[in-house]
Amino acid sequence: FTVEIFPGGQLGNDATVVDEMRIGTVDILFGGSANVAPFVQGFEFFSLNYLFGDFEIFEAAVAADSPVTDYLRQTVADADVGITLLGLLGGGIRNLSTANVRVETPADLQGVRMRVAGSQLDAETWGAYGAVTTSLPWTELYTAMQTGVVAAFESTLSGFYSARHYEVARYHMRTEHQFMVSHMSIATPRFEAMSPEDQEAIMAAAAKATAHGTQVGAEADATLLNTLMERGVEVVEVDKAPFIEATMALHDEYAERLGMTDLLEVVREMNAQ
């Protein structure tokens, strides 16, 4: 196969690309799980904060042969939206950043206007910490921080750096509240038209690619933290315990809403090992 790569949203946002995959004009997508949730609601599961205990557990959870990946692969198939999940991968750890509010406990977020992504879960989670949440496109966040429309947001380090948010966010709190999950999916018509041998080769390549991507995300985090400090950002170590405590009640509630309580139990067993 000859693969042509179009990075940086050249083919449109994730929702547009999924539509293109369904009609056969795009074959494969690497994207954030939250962006495909409108098509496959089960991906919202990964928006739960403090879901995985540490990087090793997360790495095992998104491995090609893990029960978590198998579960999501079946979830995507059951949704019947024209895409087939090839694998899951990590995109770095998400942290909290603010313009001028130093946050060490959830109480410090009380009344702070915070940008969140569009999911209801994100709004409920940060609302439970006391923040006043508002949904804004990522592309509008820099201006919103600059003008004071919002004073806080959460993101991966790579997203923070590439969008130059260090220019408008003085503090970066190491909440490490979420391992960002991305997905690698292929257009179902394209995949089903392949021979069994080619399908096997694609799956094997995807397993290598997703494992590599998870490692790259972790390495980028380690490098970028120092880079941000060099740019004048103050890195704050937070007390994670109260953040975790305020989040735990949402795990059972939201997993039940999604019909994914059994997957939550699988993850809890992985955390306990």
Contacts in CASP RR format, 6 or more apart in sequence:
PFRMAT RR
TARGET T0000
AUTHOR 0000-0000-0000
METHOD contacts of the structure
MODEL  1
FTVEIFPGGQLGNDATVVDEMRIGTVDILFGGSANVAPFVQGFEFFSLNY
LFGDFEIFEAAVAADSPVTDYLRQTVADADVGITLLGLLGGGIRNLSTAN
VRVETPADLQGVRMRVAGSQLDAETWGAYGAVTTSLPWTELYTAMQTGVV
AAFESTLSGFYSARHYEVARYHMRTEHQFMVSHMSIATPRFEAMSPEDQE
AIMAAAAKATAHGTQVGAEADATLLNTLMERGVEVVEVDKAPFIEATMAL
HDEYAERLGMTDLLEVVREMNAQ
3 28 0 8 1.000
11 17 0 8 1.000
11 20 0 8 1.000
11 26 0 8 1.000
13 35 0 8 1.000
14 29 0 8 1.000
14 31 0 8 1.000
14 32 0 8 1.000
14 35 0 8 1.000
14 36 0 8 1.000
15 35 0 8 1.000
15 38 0 8 1.000
15 39 0 8 1.000
17 26 0 8 1.000
17 29 0 8 1.000
18 29 0 8 1.000
18 36 0 8 1.000
18 39 0 8 1.000
18 81 0 8 1.000
18 83 0 8 1.000
20 26 0 8 1.000
21 27 0 8 1.000
21 29 0 8 1.000
21 82 0 8 1.000
21 83 0 8 1.000
21 185 0 8 1.000
21 186 0 8 1.000
21 187 0 8 1.000
21 190 0 8 1.000
22 81 0 8 1.000
22 82 0 8 1.000
22 83 0 8 1.000
22 187 0 8 1.000
24 187 0 8 1.000
24 189 0 8 1.000
24 190 0 8 1.000
26 187 0 8 1.000
27 186 0 8 1.000
27 187 0 8 1.000
27 190 0 8 1.000
28 86 0 8 1.000
28 184 0 8 1.000
28 185 0 8 1.000
28 186 0 8 1.000
28 187 0 8 1.000
29 83 0 8 1.000
29 183 0 8 1.000
29 184 0 8 1.000
29 185 0 8 1.000
30 89 0 8 1.000
30 182 0 8 1.000
30 183 0 8 1.000
30 184 0 8 1.000
31 182 0 8 1.000
31 183 0 8 1.000
31 184 0 8 1.000
32 180 0 8 1.000
32 181 0 8 1.000
32 182 0 8 1.000
32 183 0 8 1.000
33 43 0 8 1.000
33 46 0 8 1.000
33 47 0 8 1.000
33 88 0 8 1.000
33 180 0 8 1.000
33 181 0 8 1.000
33 182 0 8 1.000
33 183 0 8 1.000
34 43 0 8 1.000
34 44 0 8 1.000
34 46 0 8 1.000
34 47 0 8 1.000
34 117 0 8 1.000
34 118 0 8 1.000
34 119 0 8 1.000
36 43 0 8 1.000
36 83 0 8 1.000
36 183 0 8 1.000
36 185 0 8 1.000
37 43 0 8 1.000
37 44 0 8 1.000
37 47 0 8 1.000
37 119 0 8 1.000
39 79 0 8 1.000
39 81 0 8 1.000
39 83 0 8 1.000
40 75 0 8 1.000
40 76 0 8 1.000
40 79 0 8 1.000
40 81 0 8 1.000
41 79 0 8 1.000
41 258 0 8 1.000
42 72 0 8 1.000
42 75 0 8 1.000
42 258 0 8 1.000
42 260 0 8 1.000
43 72 0 8 1.000
43 181 0 8 1.000
43 183 0 8 1.000
44 119 0 8 1.000
44 121 0 8 1.000
44 254 0 8 1.000
44 258 0 8 1.000
45 51 0 8 1.000
45 254 0 8 1.000
45 255 0 8 1.000
45 258 0 8 1.000
45 260 0 8 1.000
45 263 0 8 1.000
45 264 0 8 1.000
46 178 0 8 1.000
46 181 0 8 1.000
47 117 0 8 1.000
47 119 0 8 1.000
47 121 0 8 1.000
47 122 0 8 1.000
47 125 0 8 1.000
47 178 0 8 1.000
48 121 0 8 1.000
48 125 0 8 1.000
48 178 0 8 1.000
48 247 0 8 1.000
48 250 0 8 1.000
48 251 0 8 1.000
48 254 0 8 1.000
48 255 0 8 1.000
49 125 0 8 1.000
49 177 0 8 1.000
49 178 0 8 1.000
49 243 0 8 1.000
49 244 0 8 1.000
49 247 0 8 1.000
49 250 0 8 1.000
50 177 0 8 1.000
50 178 0 8 1.000
50 240 0 8 1.000
50 243 0 8 1.000
50 244 0 8 1.000
50 247 0 8 1.000
50 248 0 8 1.000
51 178 0 8 1.000
51 179 0 8 1.000
51 251 0 8 1.000
51 267 0 8 1.000
52 58 0 8 1.000
52 61 0 8 1.000
52 179 0 8 1.000
52 267 0 8 1.000
52 270 0 8 1.000
52 271 0 8 1.000
53 271 0 8 1.000
55 93 0 8 1.000
55 179 0 8 1.000
55 218 0 8 1.000
57 270 0 8 1.000
57 271 0 8 1.000
58 90 0 8 1.000
58 179 0 8 1.000
58 214 0 8 1.000
59 214 0 8 1.000
60 66 0 8 1.000
60 270 0 8 1.000
61 68 0 8 1.000
61 69 0 8 1.000
61 88 0 8 1.000
61 267 0 8 1.000
61 270 0 8 1.000
62 68 0 8 1.000
62 69 0 8 1.000
62 87 0 8 1.000
62 88 0 8 1.000
62 89 0 8 1.000
62 90 0 8 1.000
62 181 0 8 1.000
62 210 0 8 1.000
62 214 0 8 1.000
63 69 0 8 1.000
63 211 0 8 1.000
64 87 0 8 1.000
64 203 0 8 1.000
64 206 0 8 1.000
64 207 0 8 1.000
64 210 0 8 1.000
64 211 0 8 1.000
65 207 0 8 1.000
67 266 0 8 1.000
68 88 0 8 1.000
68 263 0 8 1.000
68 266 0 8 1.000
68 267 0 8 1.000
68 270 0 8 1.000
69 85 0 8 1.000
69 87 0 8 1.000
69 88 0 8 1.000
71 263 0 8 1.000
71 266 0 8 1.000
72 85 0 8 1.000
72 88 0 8 1.000
72 183 0 8 1.000
73 84 0 8 1.000
73 85 0 8 1.000
73 87 0 8 1.000
76 83 0 8 1.000
76 84 0 8 1.000
76 85 0 8 1.000
76 185 0 8 1.000
77 84 0 8 1.000
77 85 0 8 1.000
82 187 0 8 1.000
82 188 0 8 1.000
82 189 0 8 1.000
83 185 0 8 1.000
83 186 0 8 1.000
83 187 0 8 1.000
83 188 0 8 1.000
84 185 0 8 1.000
84 186 0 8 1.000
84 187 0 8 1.000
84 188 0 8 1.000
84 191 0 8 1.000
85 183 0 8 1.000
85 184 0 8 1.000
85 185 0 8 1.000
86 184 0 8 1.000
86 185 0 8 1.000
86 186 0 8 1.000
86 202 0 8 1.000
86 203 0 8 1.000
86 206 0 8 1.000
86 210 0 8 1.000
87 183 0 8 1.000
87 184 0 8 1.000
87 185 0 8 1.000
87 206 0 8 1.000
87 207 0 8 1.000
87 210 0 8 1.000
88 181 0 8 1.000
88 182 0 8 1.000
88 183 0 8 1.000
88 184 0 8 1.000
88 210 0 8 1.000
89 181 0 8 1.000
89 182 0 8 1.000
89 183 0 8 1.000
89 184 0 8 1.000
89 209 0 8 1.000
89 210 0 8 1.000
89 211 0 8 1.000
89 213 0 8 1.000
89 214 0 8 1.000
90 179 0 8 1.000
90 180 0 8 1.000
90 181 0 8 1.000
90 182 0 8 1.000
90 213 0 8 1.000
90 214 0 8 1.000
90 217 0 8 1.000
91 156 0 8 1.000
91 158 0 8 1.000
91 179 0 8 1.000
91 180 0 8 1.000
91 181 0 8 1.000
91 182 0 8 1.000
91 213 0 8 1.000
91 214 0 8 1.000
91 217 0 8 1.000
92 156 0 8 1.000
92 157 0 8 1.000
92 158 0 8 1.000
92 179 0 8 1.000
92 180 0 8 1.000
92 217 0 8 1.000
92 218 0 8 1.000
92 220 0 8 1.000
92 221 0 8 1.000
93 156 0 8 1.000
93 157 0 8 1.000
93 176 0 8 1.000
93 178 0 8 1.000
93 179 0 8 1.000
93 180 0 8 1.000
93 221 0 8 1.000
94 154 0 8 1.000
94 155 0 8 1.000
94 156 0 8 1.000
94 175 0 8 1.000
94 176 0 8 1.000
94 177 0 8 1.000
94 178 0 8 1.000
94 179 0 8 1.000
94 180 0 8 1.000
95 154 0 8 1.000
95 155 0 8 1.000
95 156 0 8 1.000
95 157 0 8 1.000
95 160 0 8 1.000
95 172 0 8 1.000
95 173 0 8 1.000
95 174 0 8 1.000
95 175 0 8 1.000
95 176 0 8 1.000
95 177 0 8 1.000
96 103 0 8 1.000
96 152 0 8 1.000
96 153 0 8 1.000
96 154 0 8 1.000
96 172 0 8 1.000
96 173 0 8 1.000
96 175 0 8 1.000
96 177 0 8 1.000
96 238 0 8 1.000
97 152 0 8 1.000
97 153 0 8 1.000
97 154 0 8 1.000
97 155 0 8 1.000
97 160 0 8 1.000
97 165 0 8 1.000
97 169 0 8 1.000
97 171 0 8 1.000
97 172 0 8 1.000
97 173 0 8 1.000
98 112 0 8 1.000
98 151 0 8 1.000
98 152 0 8 1.000
98 169 0 8 1.000
98 170 0 8 1.000
98 171 0 8 1.000
98 173 0 8 1.000
99 145 0 8 1.000
99 148 0 8 1.000
99 151 0 8 1.000
99 152 0 8 1.000
99 168 0 8 1.000
99 169 0 8 1.000
99 170 0 8 1.000
99 171 0 8 1.000
100 151 0 8 1.000
100 170 0 8 1.000
100 171 0 8 1.000
101 108 0 8 1.000
101 109 0 8 1.000
101 112 0 8 1.000
101 151 0 8 1.000
101 152 0 8 1.000
101 171 0 8 1.000
102 108 0 8 1.000
102 171 0 8 1.000
102 234 0 8 1.000
102 236 0 8 1.000
103 109 0 8 1.000
103 112 0 8 1.000
103 152 0 8 1.000
103 171 0 8 1.000
103 173 0 8 1.000
103 236 0 8 1.000
103 238 0 8 1.000
104 173 0 8 1.000
104 236 0 8 1.000
104 238 0 8 1.000
104 239 0 8 1.000
105 238 0 8 1.000
105 239 0 8 1.000
105 242 0 8 1.000
105 243 0 8 1.000
106 128 0 8 1.000
106 129 0 8 1.000
106 130 0 8 1.000
106 242 0 8 1.000
106 243 0 8 1.000
106 246 0 8 1.000
107 242 0 8 1.000
109 126 0 8 1.000
109 129 0 8 1.000
109 130 0 8 1.000
109 131 0 8 1.000
109 152 0 8 1.000
110 130 0 8 1.000
110 131 0 8 1.000
111 130 0 8 1.000
111 131 0 8 1.000
111 132 0 8 1.000
112 130 0 8 1.000
112 131 0 8 1.000
112 132 0 8 1.000
112 151 0 8 1.000
112 152 0 8 1.000
113 131 0 8 1.000
113 132 0 8 1.000
113 134 0 8 1.000
113 148 0 8 1.000
113 149 0 8 1.000
113 150 0 8 1.000
113 151 0 8 1.000
113 152 0 8 1.000
114 126 0 8 1.000
114 131 0 8 1.000
114 132 0 8 1.000
114 133 0 8 1.000
114 134 0 8 1.000
114 150 0 8 1.000
114 151 0 8 1.000
114 152 0 8 1.000
114 153 0 8 1.000
114 154 0 8 1.000
115 133 0 8 1.000
115 134 0 8 1.000
115 135 0 8 1.000
115 136 0 8 1.000
115 141 0 8 1.000
115 144 0 8 1.000
115 145 0 8 1.000
115 150 0 8 1.000
115 152 0 8 1.000
115 153 0 8 1.000
116 122 0 8 1.000
116 123 0 8 1.000
116 126 0 8 1.000
116 133 0 8 1.000
116 134 0 8 1.000
116 135 0 8 1.000
116 153 0 8 1.000
116 154 0 8 1.000
117 135 0 8 1.000
117 138 0 8 1.000
118 135 0 8 1.000
121 250 0 8 1.000
121 254 0 8 1.000
122 133 0 8 1.000
123 133 0 8 1.000
123 135 0 8 1.000
124 250 0 8 1.000
124 254 0 8 1.000
125 247 0 8 1.000
125 250 0 8 1.000
126 133 0 8 1.000
126 154 0 8 1.000
127 133 0 8 1.000
128 246 0 8 1.000
128 247 0 8 1.000
128 250 0 8 1.000
129 243 0 8 1.000
129 246 0 8 1.000
131 152 0 8 1.000
134 149 0 8 1.000
134 150 0 8 1.000
136 144 0 8 1.000
136 149 0 8 1.000
136 150 0 8 1.000
138 163 0 8 1.000
141 150 0 8 1.000
141 153 0 8 1.000
141 163 0 8 1.000
141 165 0 8 1.000
142 163 0 8 1.000
142 164 0 8 1.000
142 165 0 8 1.000
142 167 0 8 1.000
142 168 0 8 1.000
143 149 0 8 1.000
144 150 0 8 1.000
145 151 0 8 1.000
145 153 0 8 1.000
145 165 0 8 1.000
145 168 0 8 1.000
145 169 0 8 1.000
146 168 0 8 1.000
153 165 0 8 1.000
153 169 0 8 1.000
154 175 0 8 1.000
154 177 0 8 1.000
154 178 0 8 1.000
155 163 0 8 1.000
155 165 0 8 1.000
156 180 0 8 1.000
156 221 0 8 1.000
157 220 0 8 1.000
157 221 0 8 1.000
157 224 0 8 1.000
157 225 0 8 1.000
157 228 0 8 1.000
158 217 0 8 1.000
158 220 0 8 1.000
158 221 0 8 1.000
158 224 0 8 1.000
159 165 0 8 1.000
160 166 0 8 1.000
160 169 0 8 1.000
160 172 0 8 1.000
160 224 0 8 1.000
160 228 0 8 1.000
161 224 0 8 1.000
161 227 0 8 1.000
161 228 0 8 1.000
166 172 0 8 1.000
166 228 0 8 1.000
166 231 0 8 1.000
166 232 0 8 1.000
166 233 0 8 1.000
169 233 0 8 1.000
170 233 0 8 1.000
170 234 0 8 1.000
171 233 0 8 1.000
171 234 0 8 1.000
171 236 0 8 1.000
172 228 0 8 1.000
172 233 0 8 1.000
172 234 0 8 1.000
172 235 0 8 1.000
172 236 0 8 1.000
173 236 0 8 1.000
173 238 0 8 1.000
174 235 0 8 1.000
174 236 0 8 1.000
174 237 0 8 1.000
174 238 0 8 1.000
175 238 0 8 1.000
175 240 0 8 1.000
175 243 0 8 1.000
176 240 0 8 1.000
177 243 0 8 1.000
177 247 0 8 1.000
184 206 0 8 1.000
184 209 0 8 1.000
184 210 0 8 1.000
186 202 0 8 1.000
191 199 0 8 1.000
191 202 0 8 1.000
194 202 0 8 1.000
225 235 0 8 1.000
228 235 0 8 1.000
229 235 0 8 1.000
251 264 0 8 1.000
252 261 0 8 1.000
252 264 0 8 1.000
255 261 0 8 1.000
255 263 0 8 1.000
255 264 0 8 1.000
END
